[in-house]
Amino acid sequence: MSGFNPLERIASADVRRGAQWIALLACAIALAAMLGLIRFPAAPLLGAMIAGIAFGAGGSPLRVPRPAYLLAQGAAGVFIATSMSPAIFVDAVQEWPLLLVLTLATLTVAFSIGWIMNRLTGIPEDVAVYGSLPGMSGAMVIIANERGADARIVALMQYVRLASVIISVALFASFLPDSQVGQLPEREISPLSPILTPALAALALVAARIKALPAAGMLIPMILCAIVEATGWMHLQMPNVLILATFGIIGLEVGLKFTRDVLGHVLRLIPAVVISSLVLIIISAGLGLILMAVTDLDMKTALLAAAPGSIETVALVAIATKANVAAVLAFQTVRMFTVVLLGPFIVDQLMRLPIWHNNAPTRNET
C-alpha cells in the first residue's frame, strides 16, 4: 500500500478546477449563443454573467485571474474609443453648449435617482450612484469594482436599465420616421489595427499600477485610442474574438461574485431597480423632446441622443433605424466620456454632501 502523496492530491485538485472551468465556459458560451439568436445586445457579457451567477451561487470557488481581468479592462477601453471619429468630434465642438447642458441634465437626473434608491432600499451611496449613471454599463461595473463598491448590485442596476433602454428605444424608434440626414460614411480600417488594438489593450497591465487614476487599466487605453480615432490618424477595429472574450471575462468577473446569500439580497432589489430604470428613461425622453424643440433634429435622433443606454447599443439602434448617427454619437460620446472620466471624482464629491448621511435606512451586509 503506497503512502500519501501530496502531489497526487494537488494534481487531483487541478483536474477538478480545470473541469469546473470547462463547464463554466461551456455554459457561458451556450447562454451567450441563445441570447445572440434573439439579437440581444451584449449577449456575450450577459451570458457569461448569468453563467457566473449560477456557479457562484452554487458555491464554486472559481475566480477570474487578475491579469485576464486587467486585459479585459484595457480591451473594453479600446472598444469604447473606436466609436470616435473626426465627424463626431466636429459635431461635438460645434454644439458643445447644448451637449454640455444635456449631459449635466442627464447626470443630475441619474444622481437624483441614485439618491432615491439609497433612501428607499438602503444600498450604499456609491453603489446607488454608480448603478444609476448612464454611459457604458461595462465601464461602470469596472470602475465600481476598482473603487471597492459592490459591483454585483451595480451590474444588476446597469443591466436591468440596459435591457429596458434597448426595448424602449428600439420599439419607439421603429415607429418614428427616418432621419433625412445621411448615415456616417464607412471608414477604412487601418492595416495596423490587428496589431495596435491588442497592444493598446495590453497597456492595462502597466496602467493599472497608476493608483491615482480610478480604473486606469481601462481609461489609459481608452484615452490613447480616442486620440487616434478623433484626430483621423487611423481607424481601428477590435477583432471580434477579442470583443467576445472581453465581454465574457467582465461578465464572469461580476457573476462569480454572486454567492447564494448575495443573490437572495440582490433579487429583492429588482422591483426598485426596474421602477428607477423606467423613471430615468421617461425623464430622458422628456429631455430628448426638449432637444428636438431647440434644434433641427428629428424626434428619433433627439430621443436616441438623450437615451440613457450604453453608447454601443444606442448606436446600433440608430444605425438600424436610420437615425442621424453622427448627431446621436456626438451626444452619447460626450456623456460617456464625462461619466467614465469624471464619474469617480464626482461620486467622491457627492458622498461628502449631508443629504447622503441623514435618515438613510440601514441594511444588512452580505
N, C-alpha and C positions, 0 to 999 in steps of 0.2 A: 504494500500500500504506500503510495507516494506521499511525501509530506506536503504541507500547504505551500503553494507557490503564489506570492503576491502579484507576480507579473501576469499570471493567468487571470486573476481577478480584475486587474486593470484592463487587460485586453477584452475581457467579457463586458466590462462597463462601457468601453469604447464602442464595441459592437452594438450594444443596446442603444447608446446615444446616436450612433450612425443610423440605426434602423428608425429611430424616432424622427431624425431629421428627414429621412427619405419619405416617411409617412406624412410629415408636416408639409413638405414641399409639394408632394403629390396632391394633398388636399387643397393647398393654396392654388395650385395651377388649375385644378378641376373647378374650383369655385370661381376663379377669375375667368375661365373659359365660359362658364354658364352665364356670368354677368355680361361678358363680351357678346354673347349671342343675342342678348336683348339690347345691345348697344348702350350699355350703361357706362358713362364716363368714369375714368379712374377705376375701371374694373380690376386691374391687377392689384392696386392698392387695397381696395375694399375686400377682394377675395382673400388676399394674404392676411388682412387684419381679422377677418372672420375666422379663418383657419387658426390664427394665433390665439384668438379668444377661446376657441374650442379646446385647444391643447393647454393653454394657460389655466383655464377654469377646471380642466381635468387633472391638474397637478403636475404638468410637465415641467421639468427643471431647465428646459432649453432656453437659451438667450442668444440674441444676435451678437456676434463678435464685434467689439468696439471698432476695429479698423473697417469692417464691412459697413457699419452704420455711418462712419465718417465719410467714406467714399460715396455712399448714397446721398448724404447731405450735399456734397460737392456736385454730384450729378444733378440733383434737384435744382440747385442754384443755376447751373448752366442751362438746364431745360427751361427754366423761367425766363432767362435772359434772351434765349433765341427767339422770343416773340417780339423783340425790339426791332425797329427798322428806321432808316432815315425819315421816311414819310411820317411815321408816328411821332418822331422827335420834332419834326417841323410843326405838326398839328399841336403838340403839347406846348411848344414855345409860343405859338400864335394865340392859343386860347388859355394861357396859364392862369389868368384871374378866375375864369369860370371853372377850370379844372381844380384850382385850389379851394374855391368855395364849395363845390360839390364834394370834394374829398373831406373837407372839415365837417360838412353837414352829415355825411355818412358816418364818419368816425364818432361824432357826437352822439348820434343815434345808437351806434354799436356800444359805446361806453355806457350810455344810459341803460340799455338792455342788460349789459353785464352787471351793473349796479343792482337792478331789479332782481336778477337771478340770484345774486348774493343775498339780497334781503329775504327773498321768498324761500330759497332752498338751503341756504347756509353753506353752499360750496365756497371755497376760498376766493378771496377777491381777485387775485391774479388769474386763477383758473377761469373765473366768470368772464373776465375781460378778454383773455386770450381766446376763449371759446366763442366770443361774440364778434371778434374782429373779422371783417370781410377782407379778402385779399387772396391768399394762396393757402388752402386748407393744410396741405402737407407742410408748408413752411411754418405755419402757426404751431403745428404739432411739434416740429423740430425745435423751434425757439422755446416753446413751453417746456419741453423735455430738458433742453440745455440749461434753462433758467431754474430748474428744480420744481416747476409747477407740475401738477398731476396731469400728464399728457393723455391719460386714459379718458378723463372727463372732457378735456379739451377736444380730443378726437371725436368723442360722441357728439358734442355740440357742433363741431365743424362739419362733420359728415352728414348729420341729420339736416343741417341747413343746406349743405351742398345738394343733397338729394331733393330737398324742397325747391331750391332755386332752379335746378335743372328741369324739374317737372313743370314749374310755373312759367319760366321764360320760354321753354320750348313750346308749351301749349299756346301762350298768348302770341308769341312771335309767328307761329304758323298761320294764325288767322289775320295778321296785320299785313298790309300791302308792302311789297318790296321797296327798298330804297332806290332812288333814281341815281345815286352816286355809284360809280363803278367799284368793283372789288379791288383789293390790294393786288398789284401785279406780282407775278411769280418772280422769285429771286433765285438767282443761280447759286447753288451750294458750292462753297469752296472745295477744291480737291483736298485741301489740308484738313477738312472737317473731321474725317475719321481719326486723325491723329490729335488735333487740338482739343476736341471736346473731352476725350478721356483724360488728356494731360491737364486741362483746366480743372476737371473734377477731382483729379488726384491731388491738387493743391490743398484740398481739405485736410489731408493728413498733417500738413505743416500748419495751415491756417488755424486749425483747432487749438493750437497752443497759445493763440492770442486771447488771453483771458479777459482783456478789457473790452472786447467786442462780442456781444452775445451772438451765439450761433455763427461764429466766424467761419466755421467749416463750410457753411452754405453761402454766407454773404460775400466772402472774398472771391470765390469763383464766379458768383453771380455778377458782381460789380465789374470784374475784368471782362467777362463775356458781354455784358451790356454795353461797355465802351466800344468793343469791337463791332457789335451789331449796329448801334446807334450812329456811329461815325460812317458806316457804309464801307468800312475797310474790307470786310468779307462777311458772308452769311454762313453760319454754322448750323449744323443739324445733328441732334443726338441720334446715334444708332438705335433702332427700335429695341434691340436686345438689351441695351443699356437702360433705356427708359423703363422697360418691363422689370428689369432687375431692381432699379431704383425704387419704383413704386412698391415692389414686392418686399424689399428689405425694410422700408419705412413702415409698411403695413404689419409685418411680423414684429418689428421692434415695439410697436404700440400694442398689438394684440396679445403678445405673450405676457404682458404685464397685468392682464386681467385674471386675477385669482377668483375663486368661487365667491369669496366674501365681497370683493370689489365689484364683481359682475352684478351681484344682487343689489348693491347700493346704486350702481350706475343705471340699472334698468328702471329704478324708481324715479329717476330724473327725466325719463323720456317725455312724459306729458308736458312738463315745464319747458323742455328744450324745443319740442315741436311748436308750442304756442309762441315762444320767443322768436323762433325762426320765421314764423308766419308774420309776426308783427314787424320784424326787420324787413321782410320782403315787401309788405304793403307800404311801409313808410318810404322805402327806397323807390318804389313805383311812383309814389307821390313826388319825390324829388326828380324822377325822370320826366314827369309831366311838366314840372316847373322848368326843367332844362329845355324841353321842347318849346315851351312858351317864349323863352328868351333867346332862342337860337333858331336857325333854319333847319334843324334836324327833324327828321320824320319821327313818328311815335315809336316805331320799332327800334330804331337806332338809339333814341333817347332812353327808352326803358332798359335796353341792354347795357348802355353806358353806365346807368346807375345801379344795375343789378348787383346784389351783394354776394356774388359767387366767385369761385376761383377763376382767374383770368383765362386759363386754357379751356375751361368748359364754356364760359360765355363766348369766347372767340369761336369755338366750334359751332355754337348755336347761331352766331352772327353770320358765319360763312354759309352754313346750311340753309338759313332762312333769307339770305340775300339782303342783309342789312349793310349799312355803311361801316365796313370792318375797320377802316383806318380810324374813324371817329370813336368807335367803341373801344378799340385797343388803346387809343390815346388816354381816354378817361380811366379805363381799367388799369393801365400800366402805371400812371401817376399814383393812383390809390394804392396799388400793390407795393410799389417801391416805398411809398410813405409808411405803409403798415409794417413792411418787413424791416426796413432800415431804422425807423424811428419808434416802432411799436414798443419794444422793450423799454426804451428810455421814458416814453410817455406813460407806460404802465407803472414804472417805478415812481414817477412823479405823482400819479393819481393815487397810489397807495398811501401817500402822505396826507391826503385830504381827510378832514374829520368825518366826512359823510360815510367813509368805509368802516369807521370804528364805533359807531353808535347804533345800538339796537339790532345788531346782526344776530340772527338765530345761530345757535351752536349746532354742530353736527358731530357725530362720532367718527373718528379717523379710522380708516380701513388699513 
